[in-house]
Amino acid sequence: MESEHRVSTLELFFDLVFVFTITQLTVLLADDLSLRGAGQVVLIFTVLFWMYGGYAHLTNQVPPDRTVRRVLLMLAMGAFMVCALAVPTAFGAGGVAFGLGYLLVVLVHGALFTQAHGLGVLWFALPNVLCALAVTAAGFFDGAAAWGLWLLALLLQFVTPMVVNRVAASGAAAEPEAAEQTVGDQLGGMNAAHLVERHGLLLIIVFGESVIAIGIGVGSLPLSPGIAGGAFLALTVASAMWWMYFVRDEGRAEEVFAQTPPARRFKLAMVAYYYAFLPVLLGIAVFAAGVKKTIGHLGEHLHAGPAVALAGGVALYLAGNLVFRAVLGIGPARYRATALVLALATVPVGTGWTGAGQLVALSVVLVGAVVAEGGRSPGTQAQGTAAEAVTGS
């Protein structure tokens, strides 16, 4: 049985700083509800969340229980703050500042991991540095060149796990016992309870962004019954999304990870808490941007941007959640899949009727999905099958 490993207050402090980047991305998207704005948000967040995941895995294996580790983690927090402040102009005047902040994030991460695993971390630390250099170089260019360098950074991130796994597989062929130790210690070996708790705390902080968006959207408007009702509806949607993960999924996720051999947890965590969590977190941010642009115009026809943000944010969240559940073998999926389709179908409600009408429709869809699942066990389907498929067992 694994020893208890709880998330420290410093890690939670770190998460609060990181989530400021999501706040900034919400502002960026709300100011530019277009394909260009959405593309920038996706690129910036994907690059940032890669290193957030890196730090989550880091503190899982290298707890900040010493002065040097704490100081370095605080230095990384400062670097993430620089990135967050530069987010609104990351594709413009703030591009170099963003890149240099991100480079410091990467260097501190590599230095901390080296304390536990020595030079073996270079297999993933060096690609991370190349990724940061690509982002920094993008700050010196405009247009297609900048976009190309950001895409190169993304490519490096997605290729890195494949390279590391291939190196581990080659080591296994030559020296099985040593390779198993490398995979288990450097990539896997993660404490299941800490892994799930850390990402759950991140998610709840991000949900707070949707609440803040309500207040920002209201601004100095008088608190009329309509505004109060709109705020209640937006909170209802956010609450239903919270319920889906924290009441139905989080406990089972921890059970699945606890049952997965430590050496195989890295690959499972990459799919469940990186690839699947990307749309989950982005969905909340997109929904928050939609709320911010809608809350002051509840009785009006919405423009396409806010209406798509409201529905698309919910749909993104559900899409990521469905992948998360499929990977871990948690079911059933049909209620949430139906809710995803129905959420997208609310766009004409907002554009053809009112913003309030769309929020009502989204509330009905999500609460309906939660109620429909209420009598169903949150247990796994063919327990272990999906996790085994991902981990290659």
Residue pairs with C-beta under 8 A, 6 or more apart in sequence:
2 191
2 192
2 193
2 258
3 191
4 193
5 60
5 63
5 191
5 193
5 194
6 193
6 194
6 197
7 194
7 197
7 198
7 201
8 59
8 63
8 64
8 65
10 64
10 70
10 73
10 74
11 59
11 64
11 198
12 201
13 77
14 55
14 59
14 73
14 76
14 77
14 80
15 198
15 201
15 202
15 205
16 205
17 77
17 80
17 81
17 84
18 48
18 52
18 80
18 84
18 202
19 202
19 205
19 206
19 208
19 209
20 80
20 81
20 84
21 44
21 45
21 48
21 80
21 83
21 84
21 87
22 45
22 206
22 209
22 281
22 284
22 285
23 84
23 209
23 212
24 84
24 85
24 87
24 88
25 41
25 44
25 45
25 87
25 285
26 209
26 213
26 285
26 288
26 289
26 292
27 88
28 37
28 40
28 41
28 44
28 87
28 88
29 37
29 38
29 41
29 285
29 286
29 289
29 309
30 289
30 292
30 293
31 37
31 88
32 40
33 289
33 293
33 303
33 305
33 306
33 308
33 309
34 305
38 286
39 147
40 90
40 91
41 282
41 285
41 286
42 282
43 147
43 150
43 151
43 154
44 87
44 90
45 278
45 281
45 282
45 285
46 154
46 157
46 278
47 102
47 131
47 135
47 150
47 153
47 154
47 157
48 80
48 83
48 102
49 274
49 277
49 278
49 281
50 131
50 157
50 274
51 102
51 105
51 106
51 109
51 128
52 202
53 270
53 273
53 274
54 109
54 128
55 73
55 76
55 109
56 195
56 198
56 199
56 202
56 273
57 190
57 195
57 266
57 269
58 109
58 112
58 113
59 73
59 194
59 198
60 190
60 191
60 194
60 195
60 198
61 113
61 116
61 185
61 189
61 190
62 69
62 112
62 113
62 115
62 116
63 69
64 70
64 73
69 112
69 115
72 108
72 111
72 112
73 108
73 112
75 104
75 108
76 104
76 105
76 108
76 109
78 104
79 101
79 102
79 104
79 105
79 108
80 101
80 105
81 101
82 97
82 98
82 100
82 101
82 104
83 98
83 101
83 102
83 105
85 94
85 97
86 94
86 95
86 97
86 98
86 101
87 94
87 98
88 94
89 95
90 98
90 139
91 138
91 146
92 142
94 139
95 136
95 138
95 139
95 140
95 146
96 136
96 139
96 140
97 139
98 135
98 139
99 132
99 133
99 135
99 136
99 137
99 138
99 139
100 136
102 132
102 135
102 136
103 129
103 132
103 133
103 135
103 136
105 132
106 125
106 128
106 129
106 131
106 132
107 129
109 125
109 128
110 121
110 122
110 125
110 128
110 129
113 121
113 125
114 121
114 125
117 185
117 186
120 182
120 186
121 186
123 163
123 164
123 167
124 160
124 161
124 163
124 164
127 156
127 157
127 159
127 160
127 163
128 156
128 157
128 160
130 156
131 153
131 156
131 157
132 153
134 149
134 150
134 152
134 153
134 156
135 149
135 150
135 153
137 149
138 145
138 146
138 147
138 149
138 150
138 153
139 146
141 149
161 267
161 270
164 187
165 187
165 267
168 179
168 182
168 183
168 187
169 179
170 179
171 178
171 179
171 182
172 179
172 180
172 183
173 179
180 263
183 263
183 266
184 262
184 263
187 263
187 266
187 267
188 261
188 262
188 263
188 264
188 265
188 266
188 267
189 262
189 263
189 265
190 257
190 262
190 265
190 266
190 269
192 254
192 257
192 258
192 260
192 265
193 254
193 258
195 257
195 265
195 269
195 273
196 250
196 253
196 254
196 257
197 254
199 273
199 277
200 245
200 246
200 250
202 281
203 245
203 246
203 277
203 280
203 281
204 242
204 246
206 281
206 284
206 285
207 238
207 241
207 242
207 284
209 284
209 285
209 288
210 234
210 238
210 284
210 287
210 288
210 291
211 235
211 238
212 288
213 234
213 288
213 289
213 291
213 292
213 295
214 231
214 234
214 235
214 291
214 295
216 292
217 291
217 292
217 293
217 294
217 295
217 296
218 227
218 231
218 295
218 296
219 296
221 227
221 296
226 298
226 299
226 356
227 295
227 296
227 298
229 298
229 356
230 294
230 295
230 298
230 355
230 356
230 359
231 295
233 356
233 359
233 360
233 362
233 363
234 291
234 295
234 359
236 363
236 366
236 367
237 287
237 314
237 359
237 362
237 363
237 366
238 284
238 287
240 363
240 366
240 367
240 369
240 370
241 284
241 314
241 317
241 366
243 370
244 321
244 336
244 366
244 369
244 370
245 280
245 321
248 330
248 373
248 378
249 321
249 324
249 325
249 328
249 330
249 378
251 378
252 328
252 330
252 378
252 379
252 380
253 272
253 324
253 328
253 330
255 380
256 268
256 328
256 329
256 330
256 380
256 384
256 387
257 265
257 268
257 269
259 384
259 387
260 268
260 387
260 391
261 391
261 393
264 391
264 392
264 393
265 391
267 390
267 391
267 392
268 327
268 328
268 387
268 390
268 391
271 323
271 327
271 390
272 324
272 327
272 328
275 323
276 320
276 321
276 323
276 324
276 327
277 320
277 324
278 320
279 316
279 317
279 319
279 320
279 323
280 316
280 317
280 320
280 321
280 324
281 320
282 316
282 320
283 312
283 313
283 314
283 315
283 316
283 317
283 318
283 319
283 320
284 313
284 317
285 313
286 309
286 312
286 313
286 316
287 309
287 310
287 313
287 314
287 317
288 313
289 309
289 313
290 306
290 307
290 308
290 309
290 310
290 311
290 312
290 313
291 310
293 305
293 306
293 309
294 302
294 306
294 310
294 350
294 355
294 358
294 359
295 355
297 306
297 355
298 354
298 355
298 356
298 359
299 354
299 355
299 356
300 354
300 355
301 350
301 351
301 352
301 353
301 354
302 310
302 350
302 351
302 354
302 355
302 358
303 351
304 347
304 351
306 350
306 355
307 346
307 347
307 349
307 350
307 351
307 355
307 358
308 347
310 346
310 350
310 355
310 358
310 359
310 362
311 343
311 344
311 345
311 346
311 347
311 350
311 358
311 362
312 344
314 340
314 343
314 362
314 365
314 366
315 340
315 343
315 344
318 336
318 337
318 339
318 340
318 343
319 340
321 336
322 333
322 336
322 337
322 340
324 330
325 331
325 333
325 336
326 333
326 386
327 386
327 387
327 390
328 380
328 386
328 387
329 380
329 381
329 382
329 383
329 384
329 385
329 386
329 387
330 378
330 379
330 380
330 381
331 379
331 380
331 381
332 373
332 376
332 381
335 369
335 372
335 373
336 369
336 373
338 369
339 365
339 366
339 368
339 369
342 365
343 362
343 365
343 366
346 358
346 361
346 362
346 365
347 358
349 357
349 358
349 361
350 357
350 358
380 386
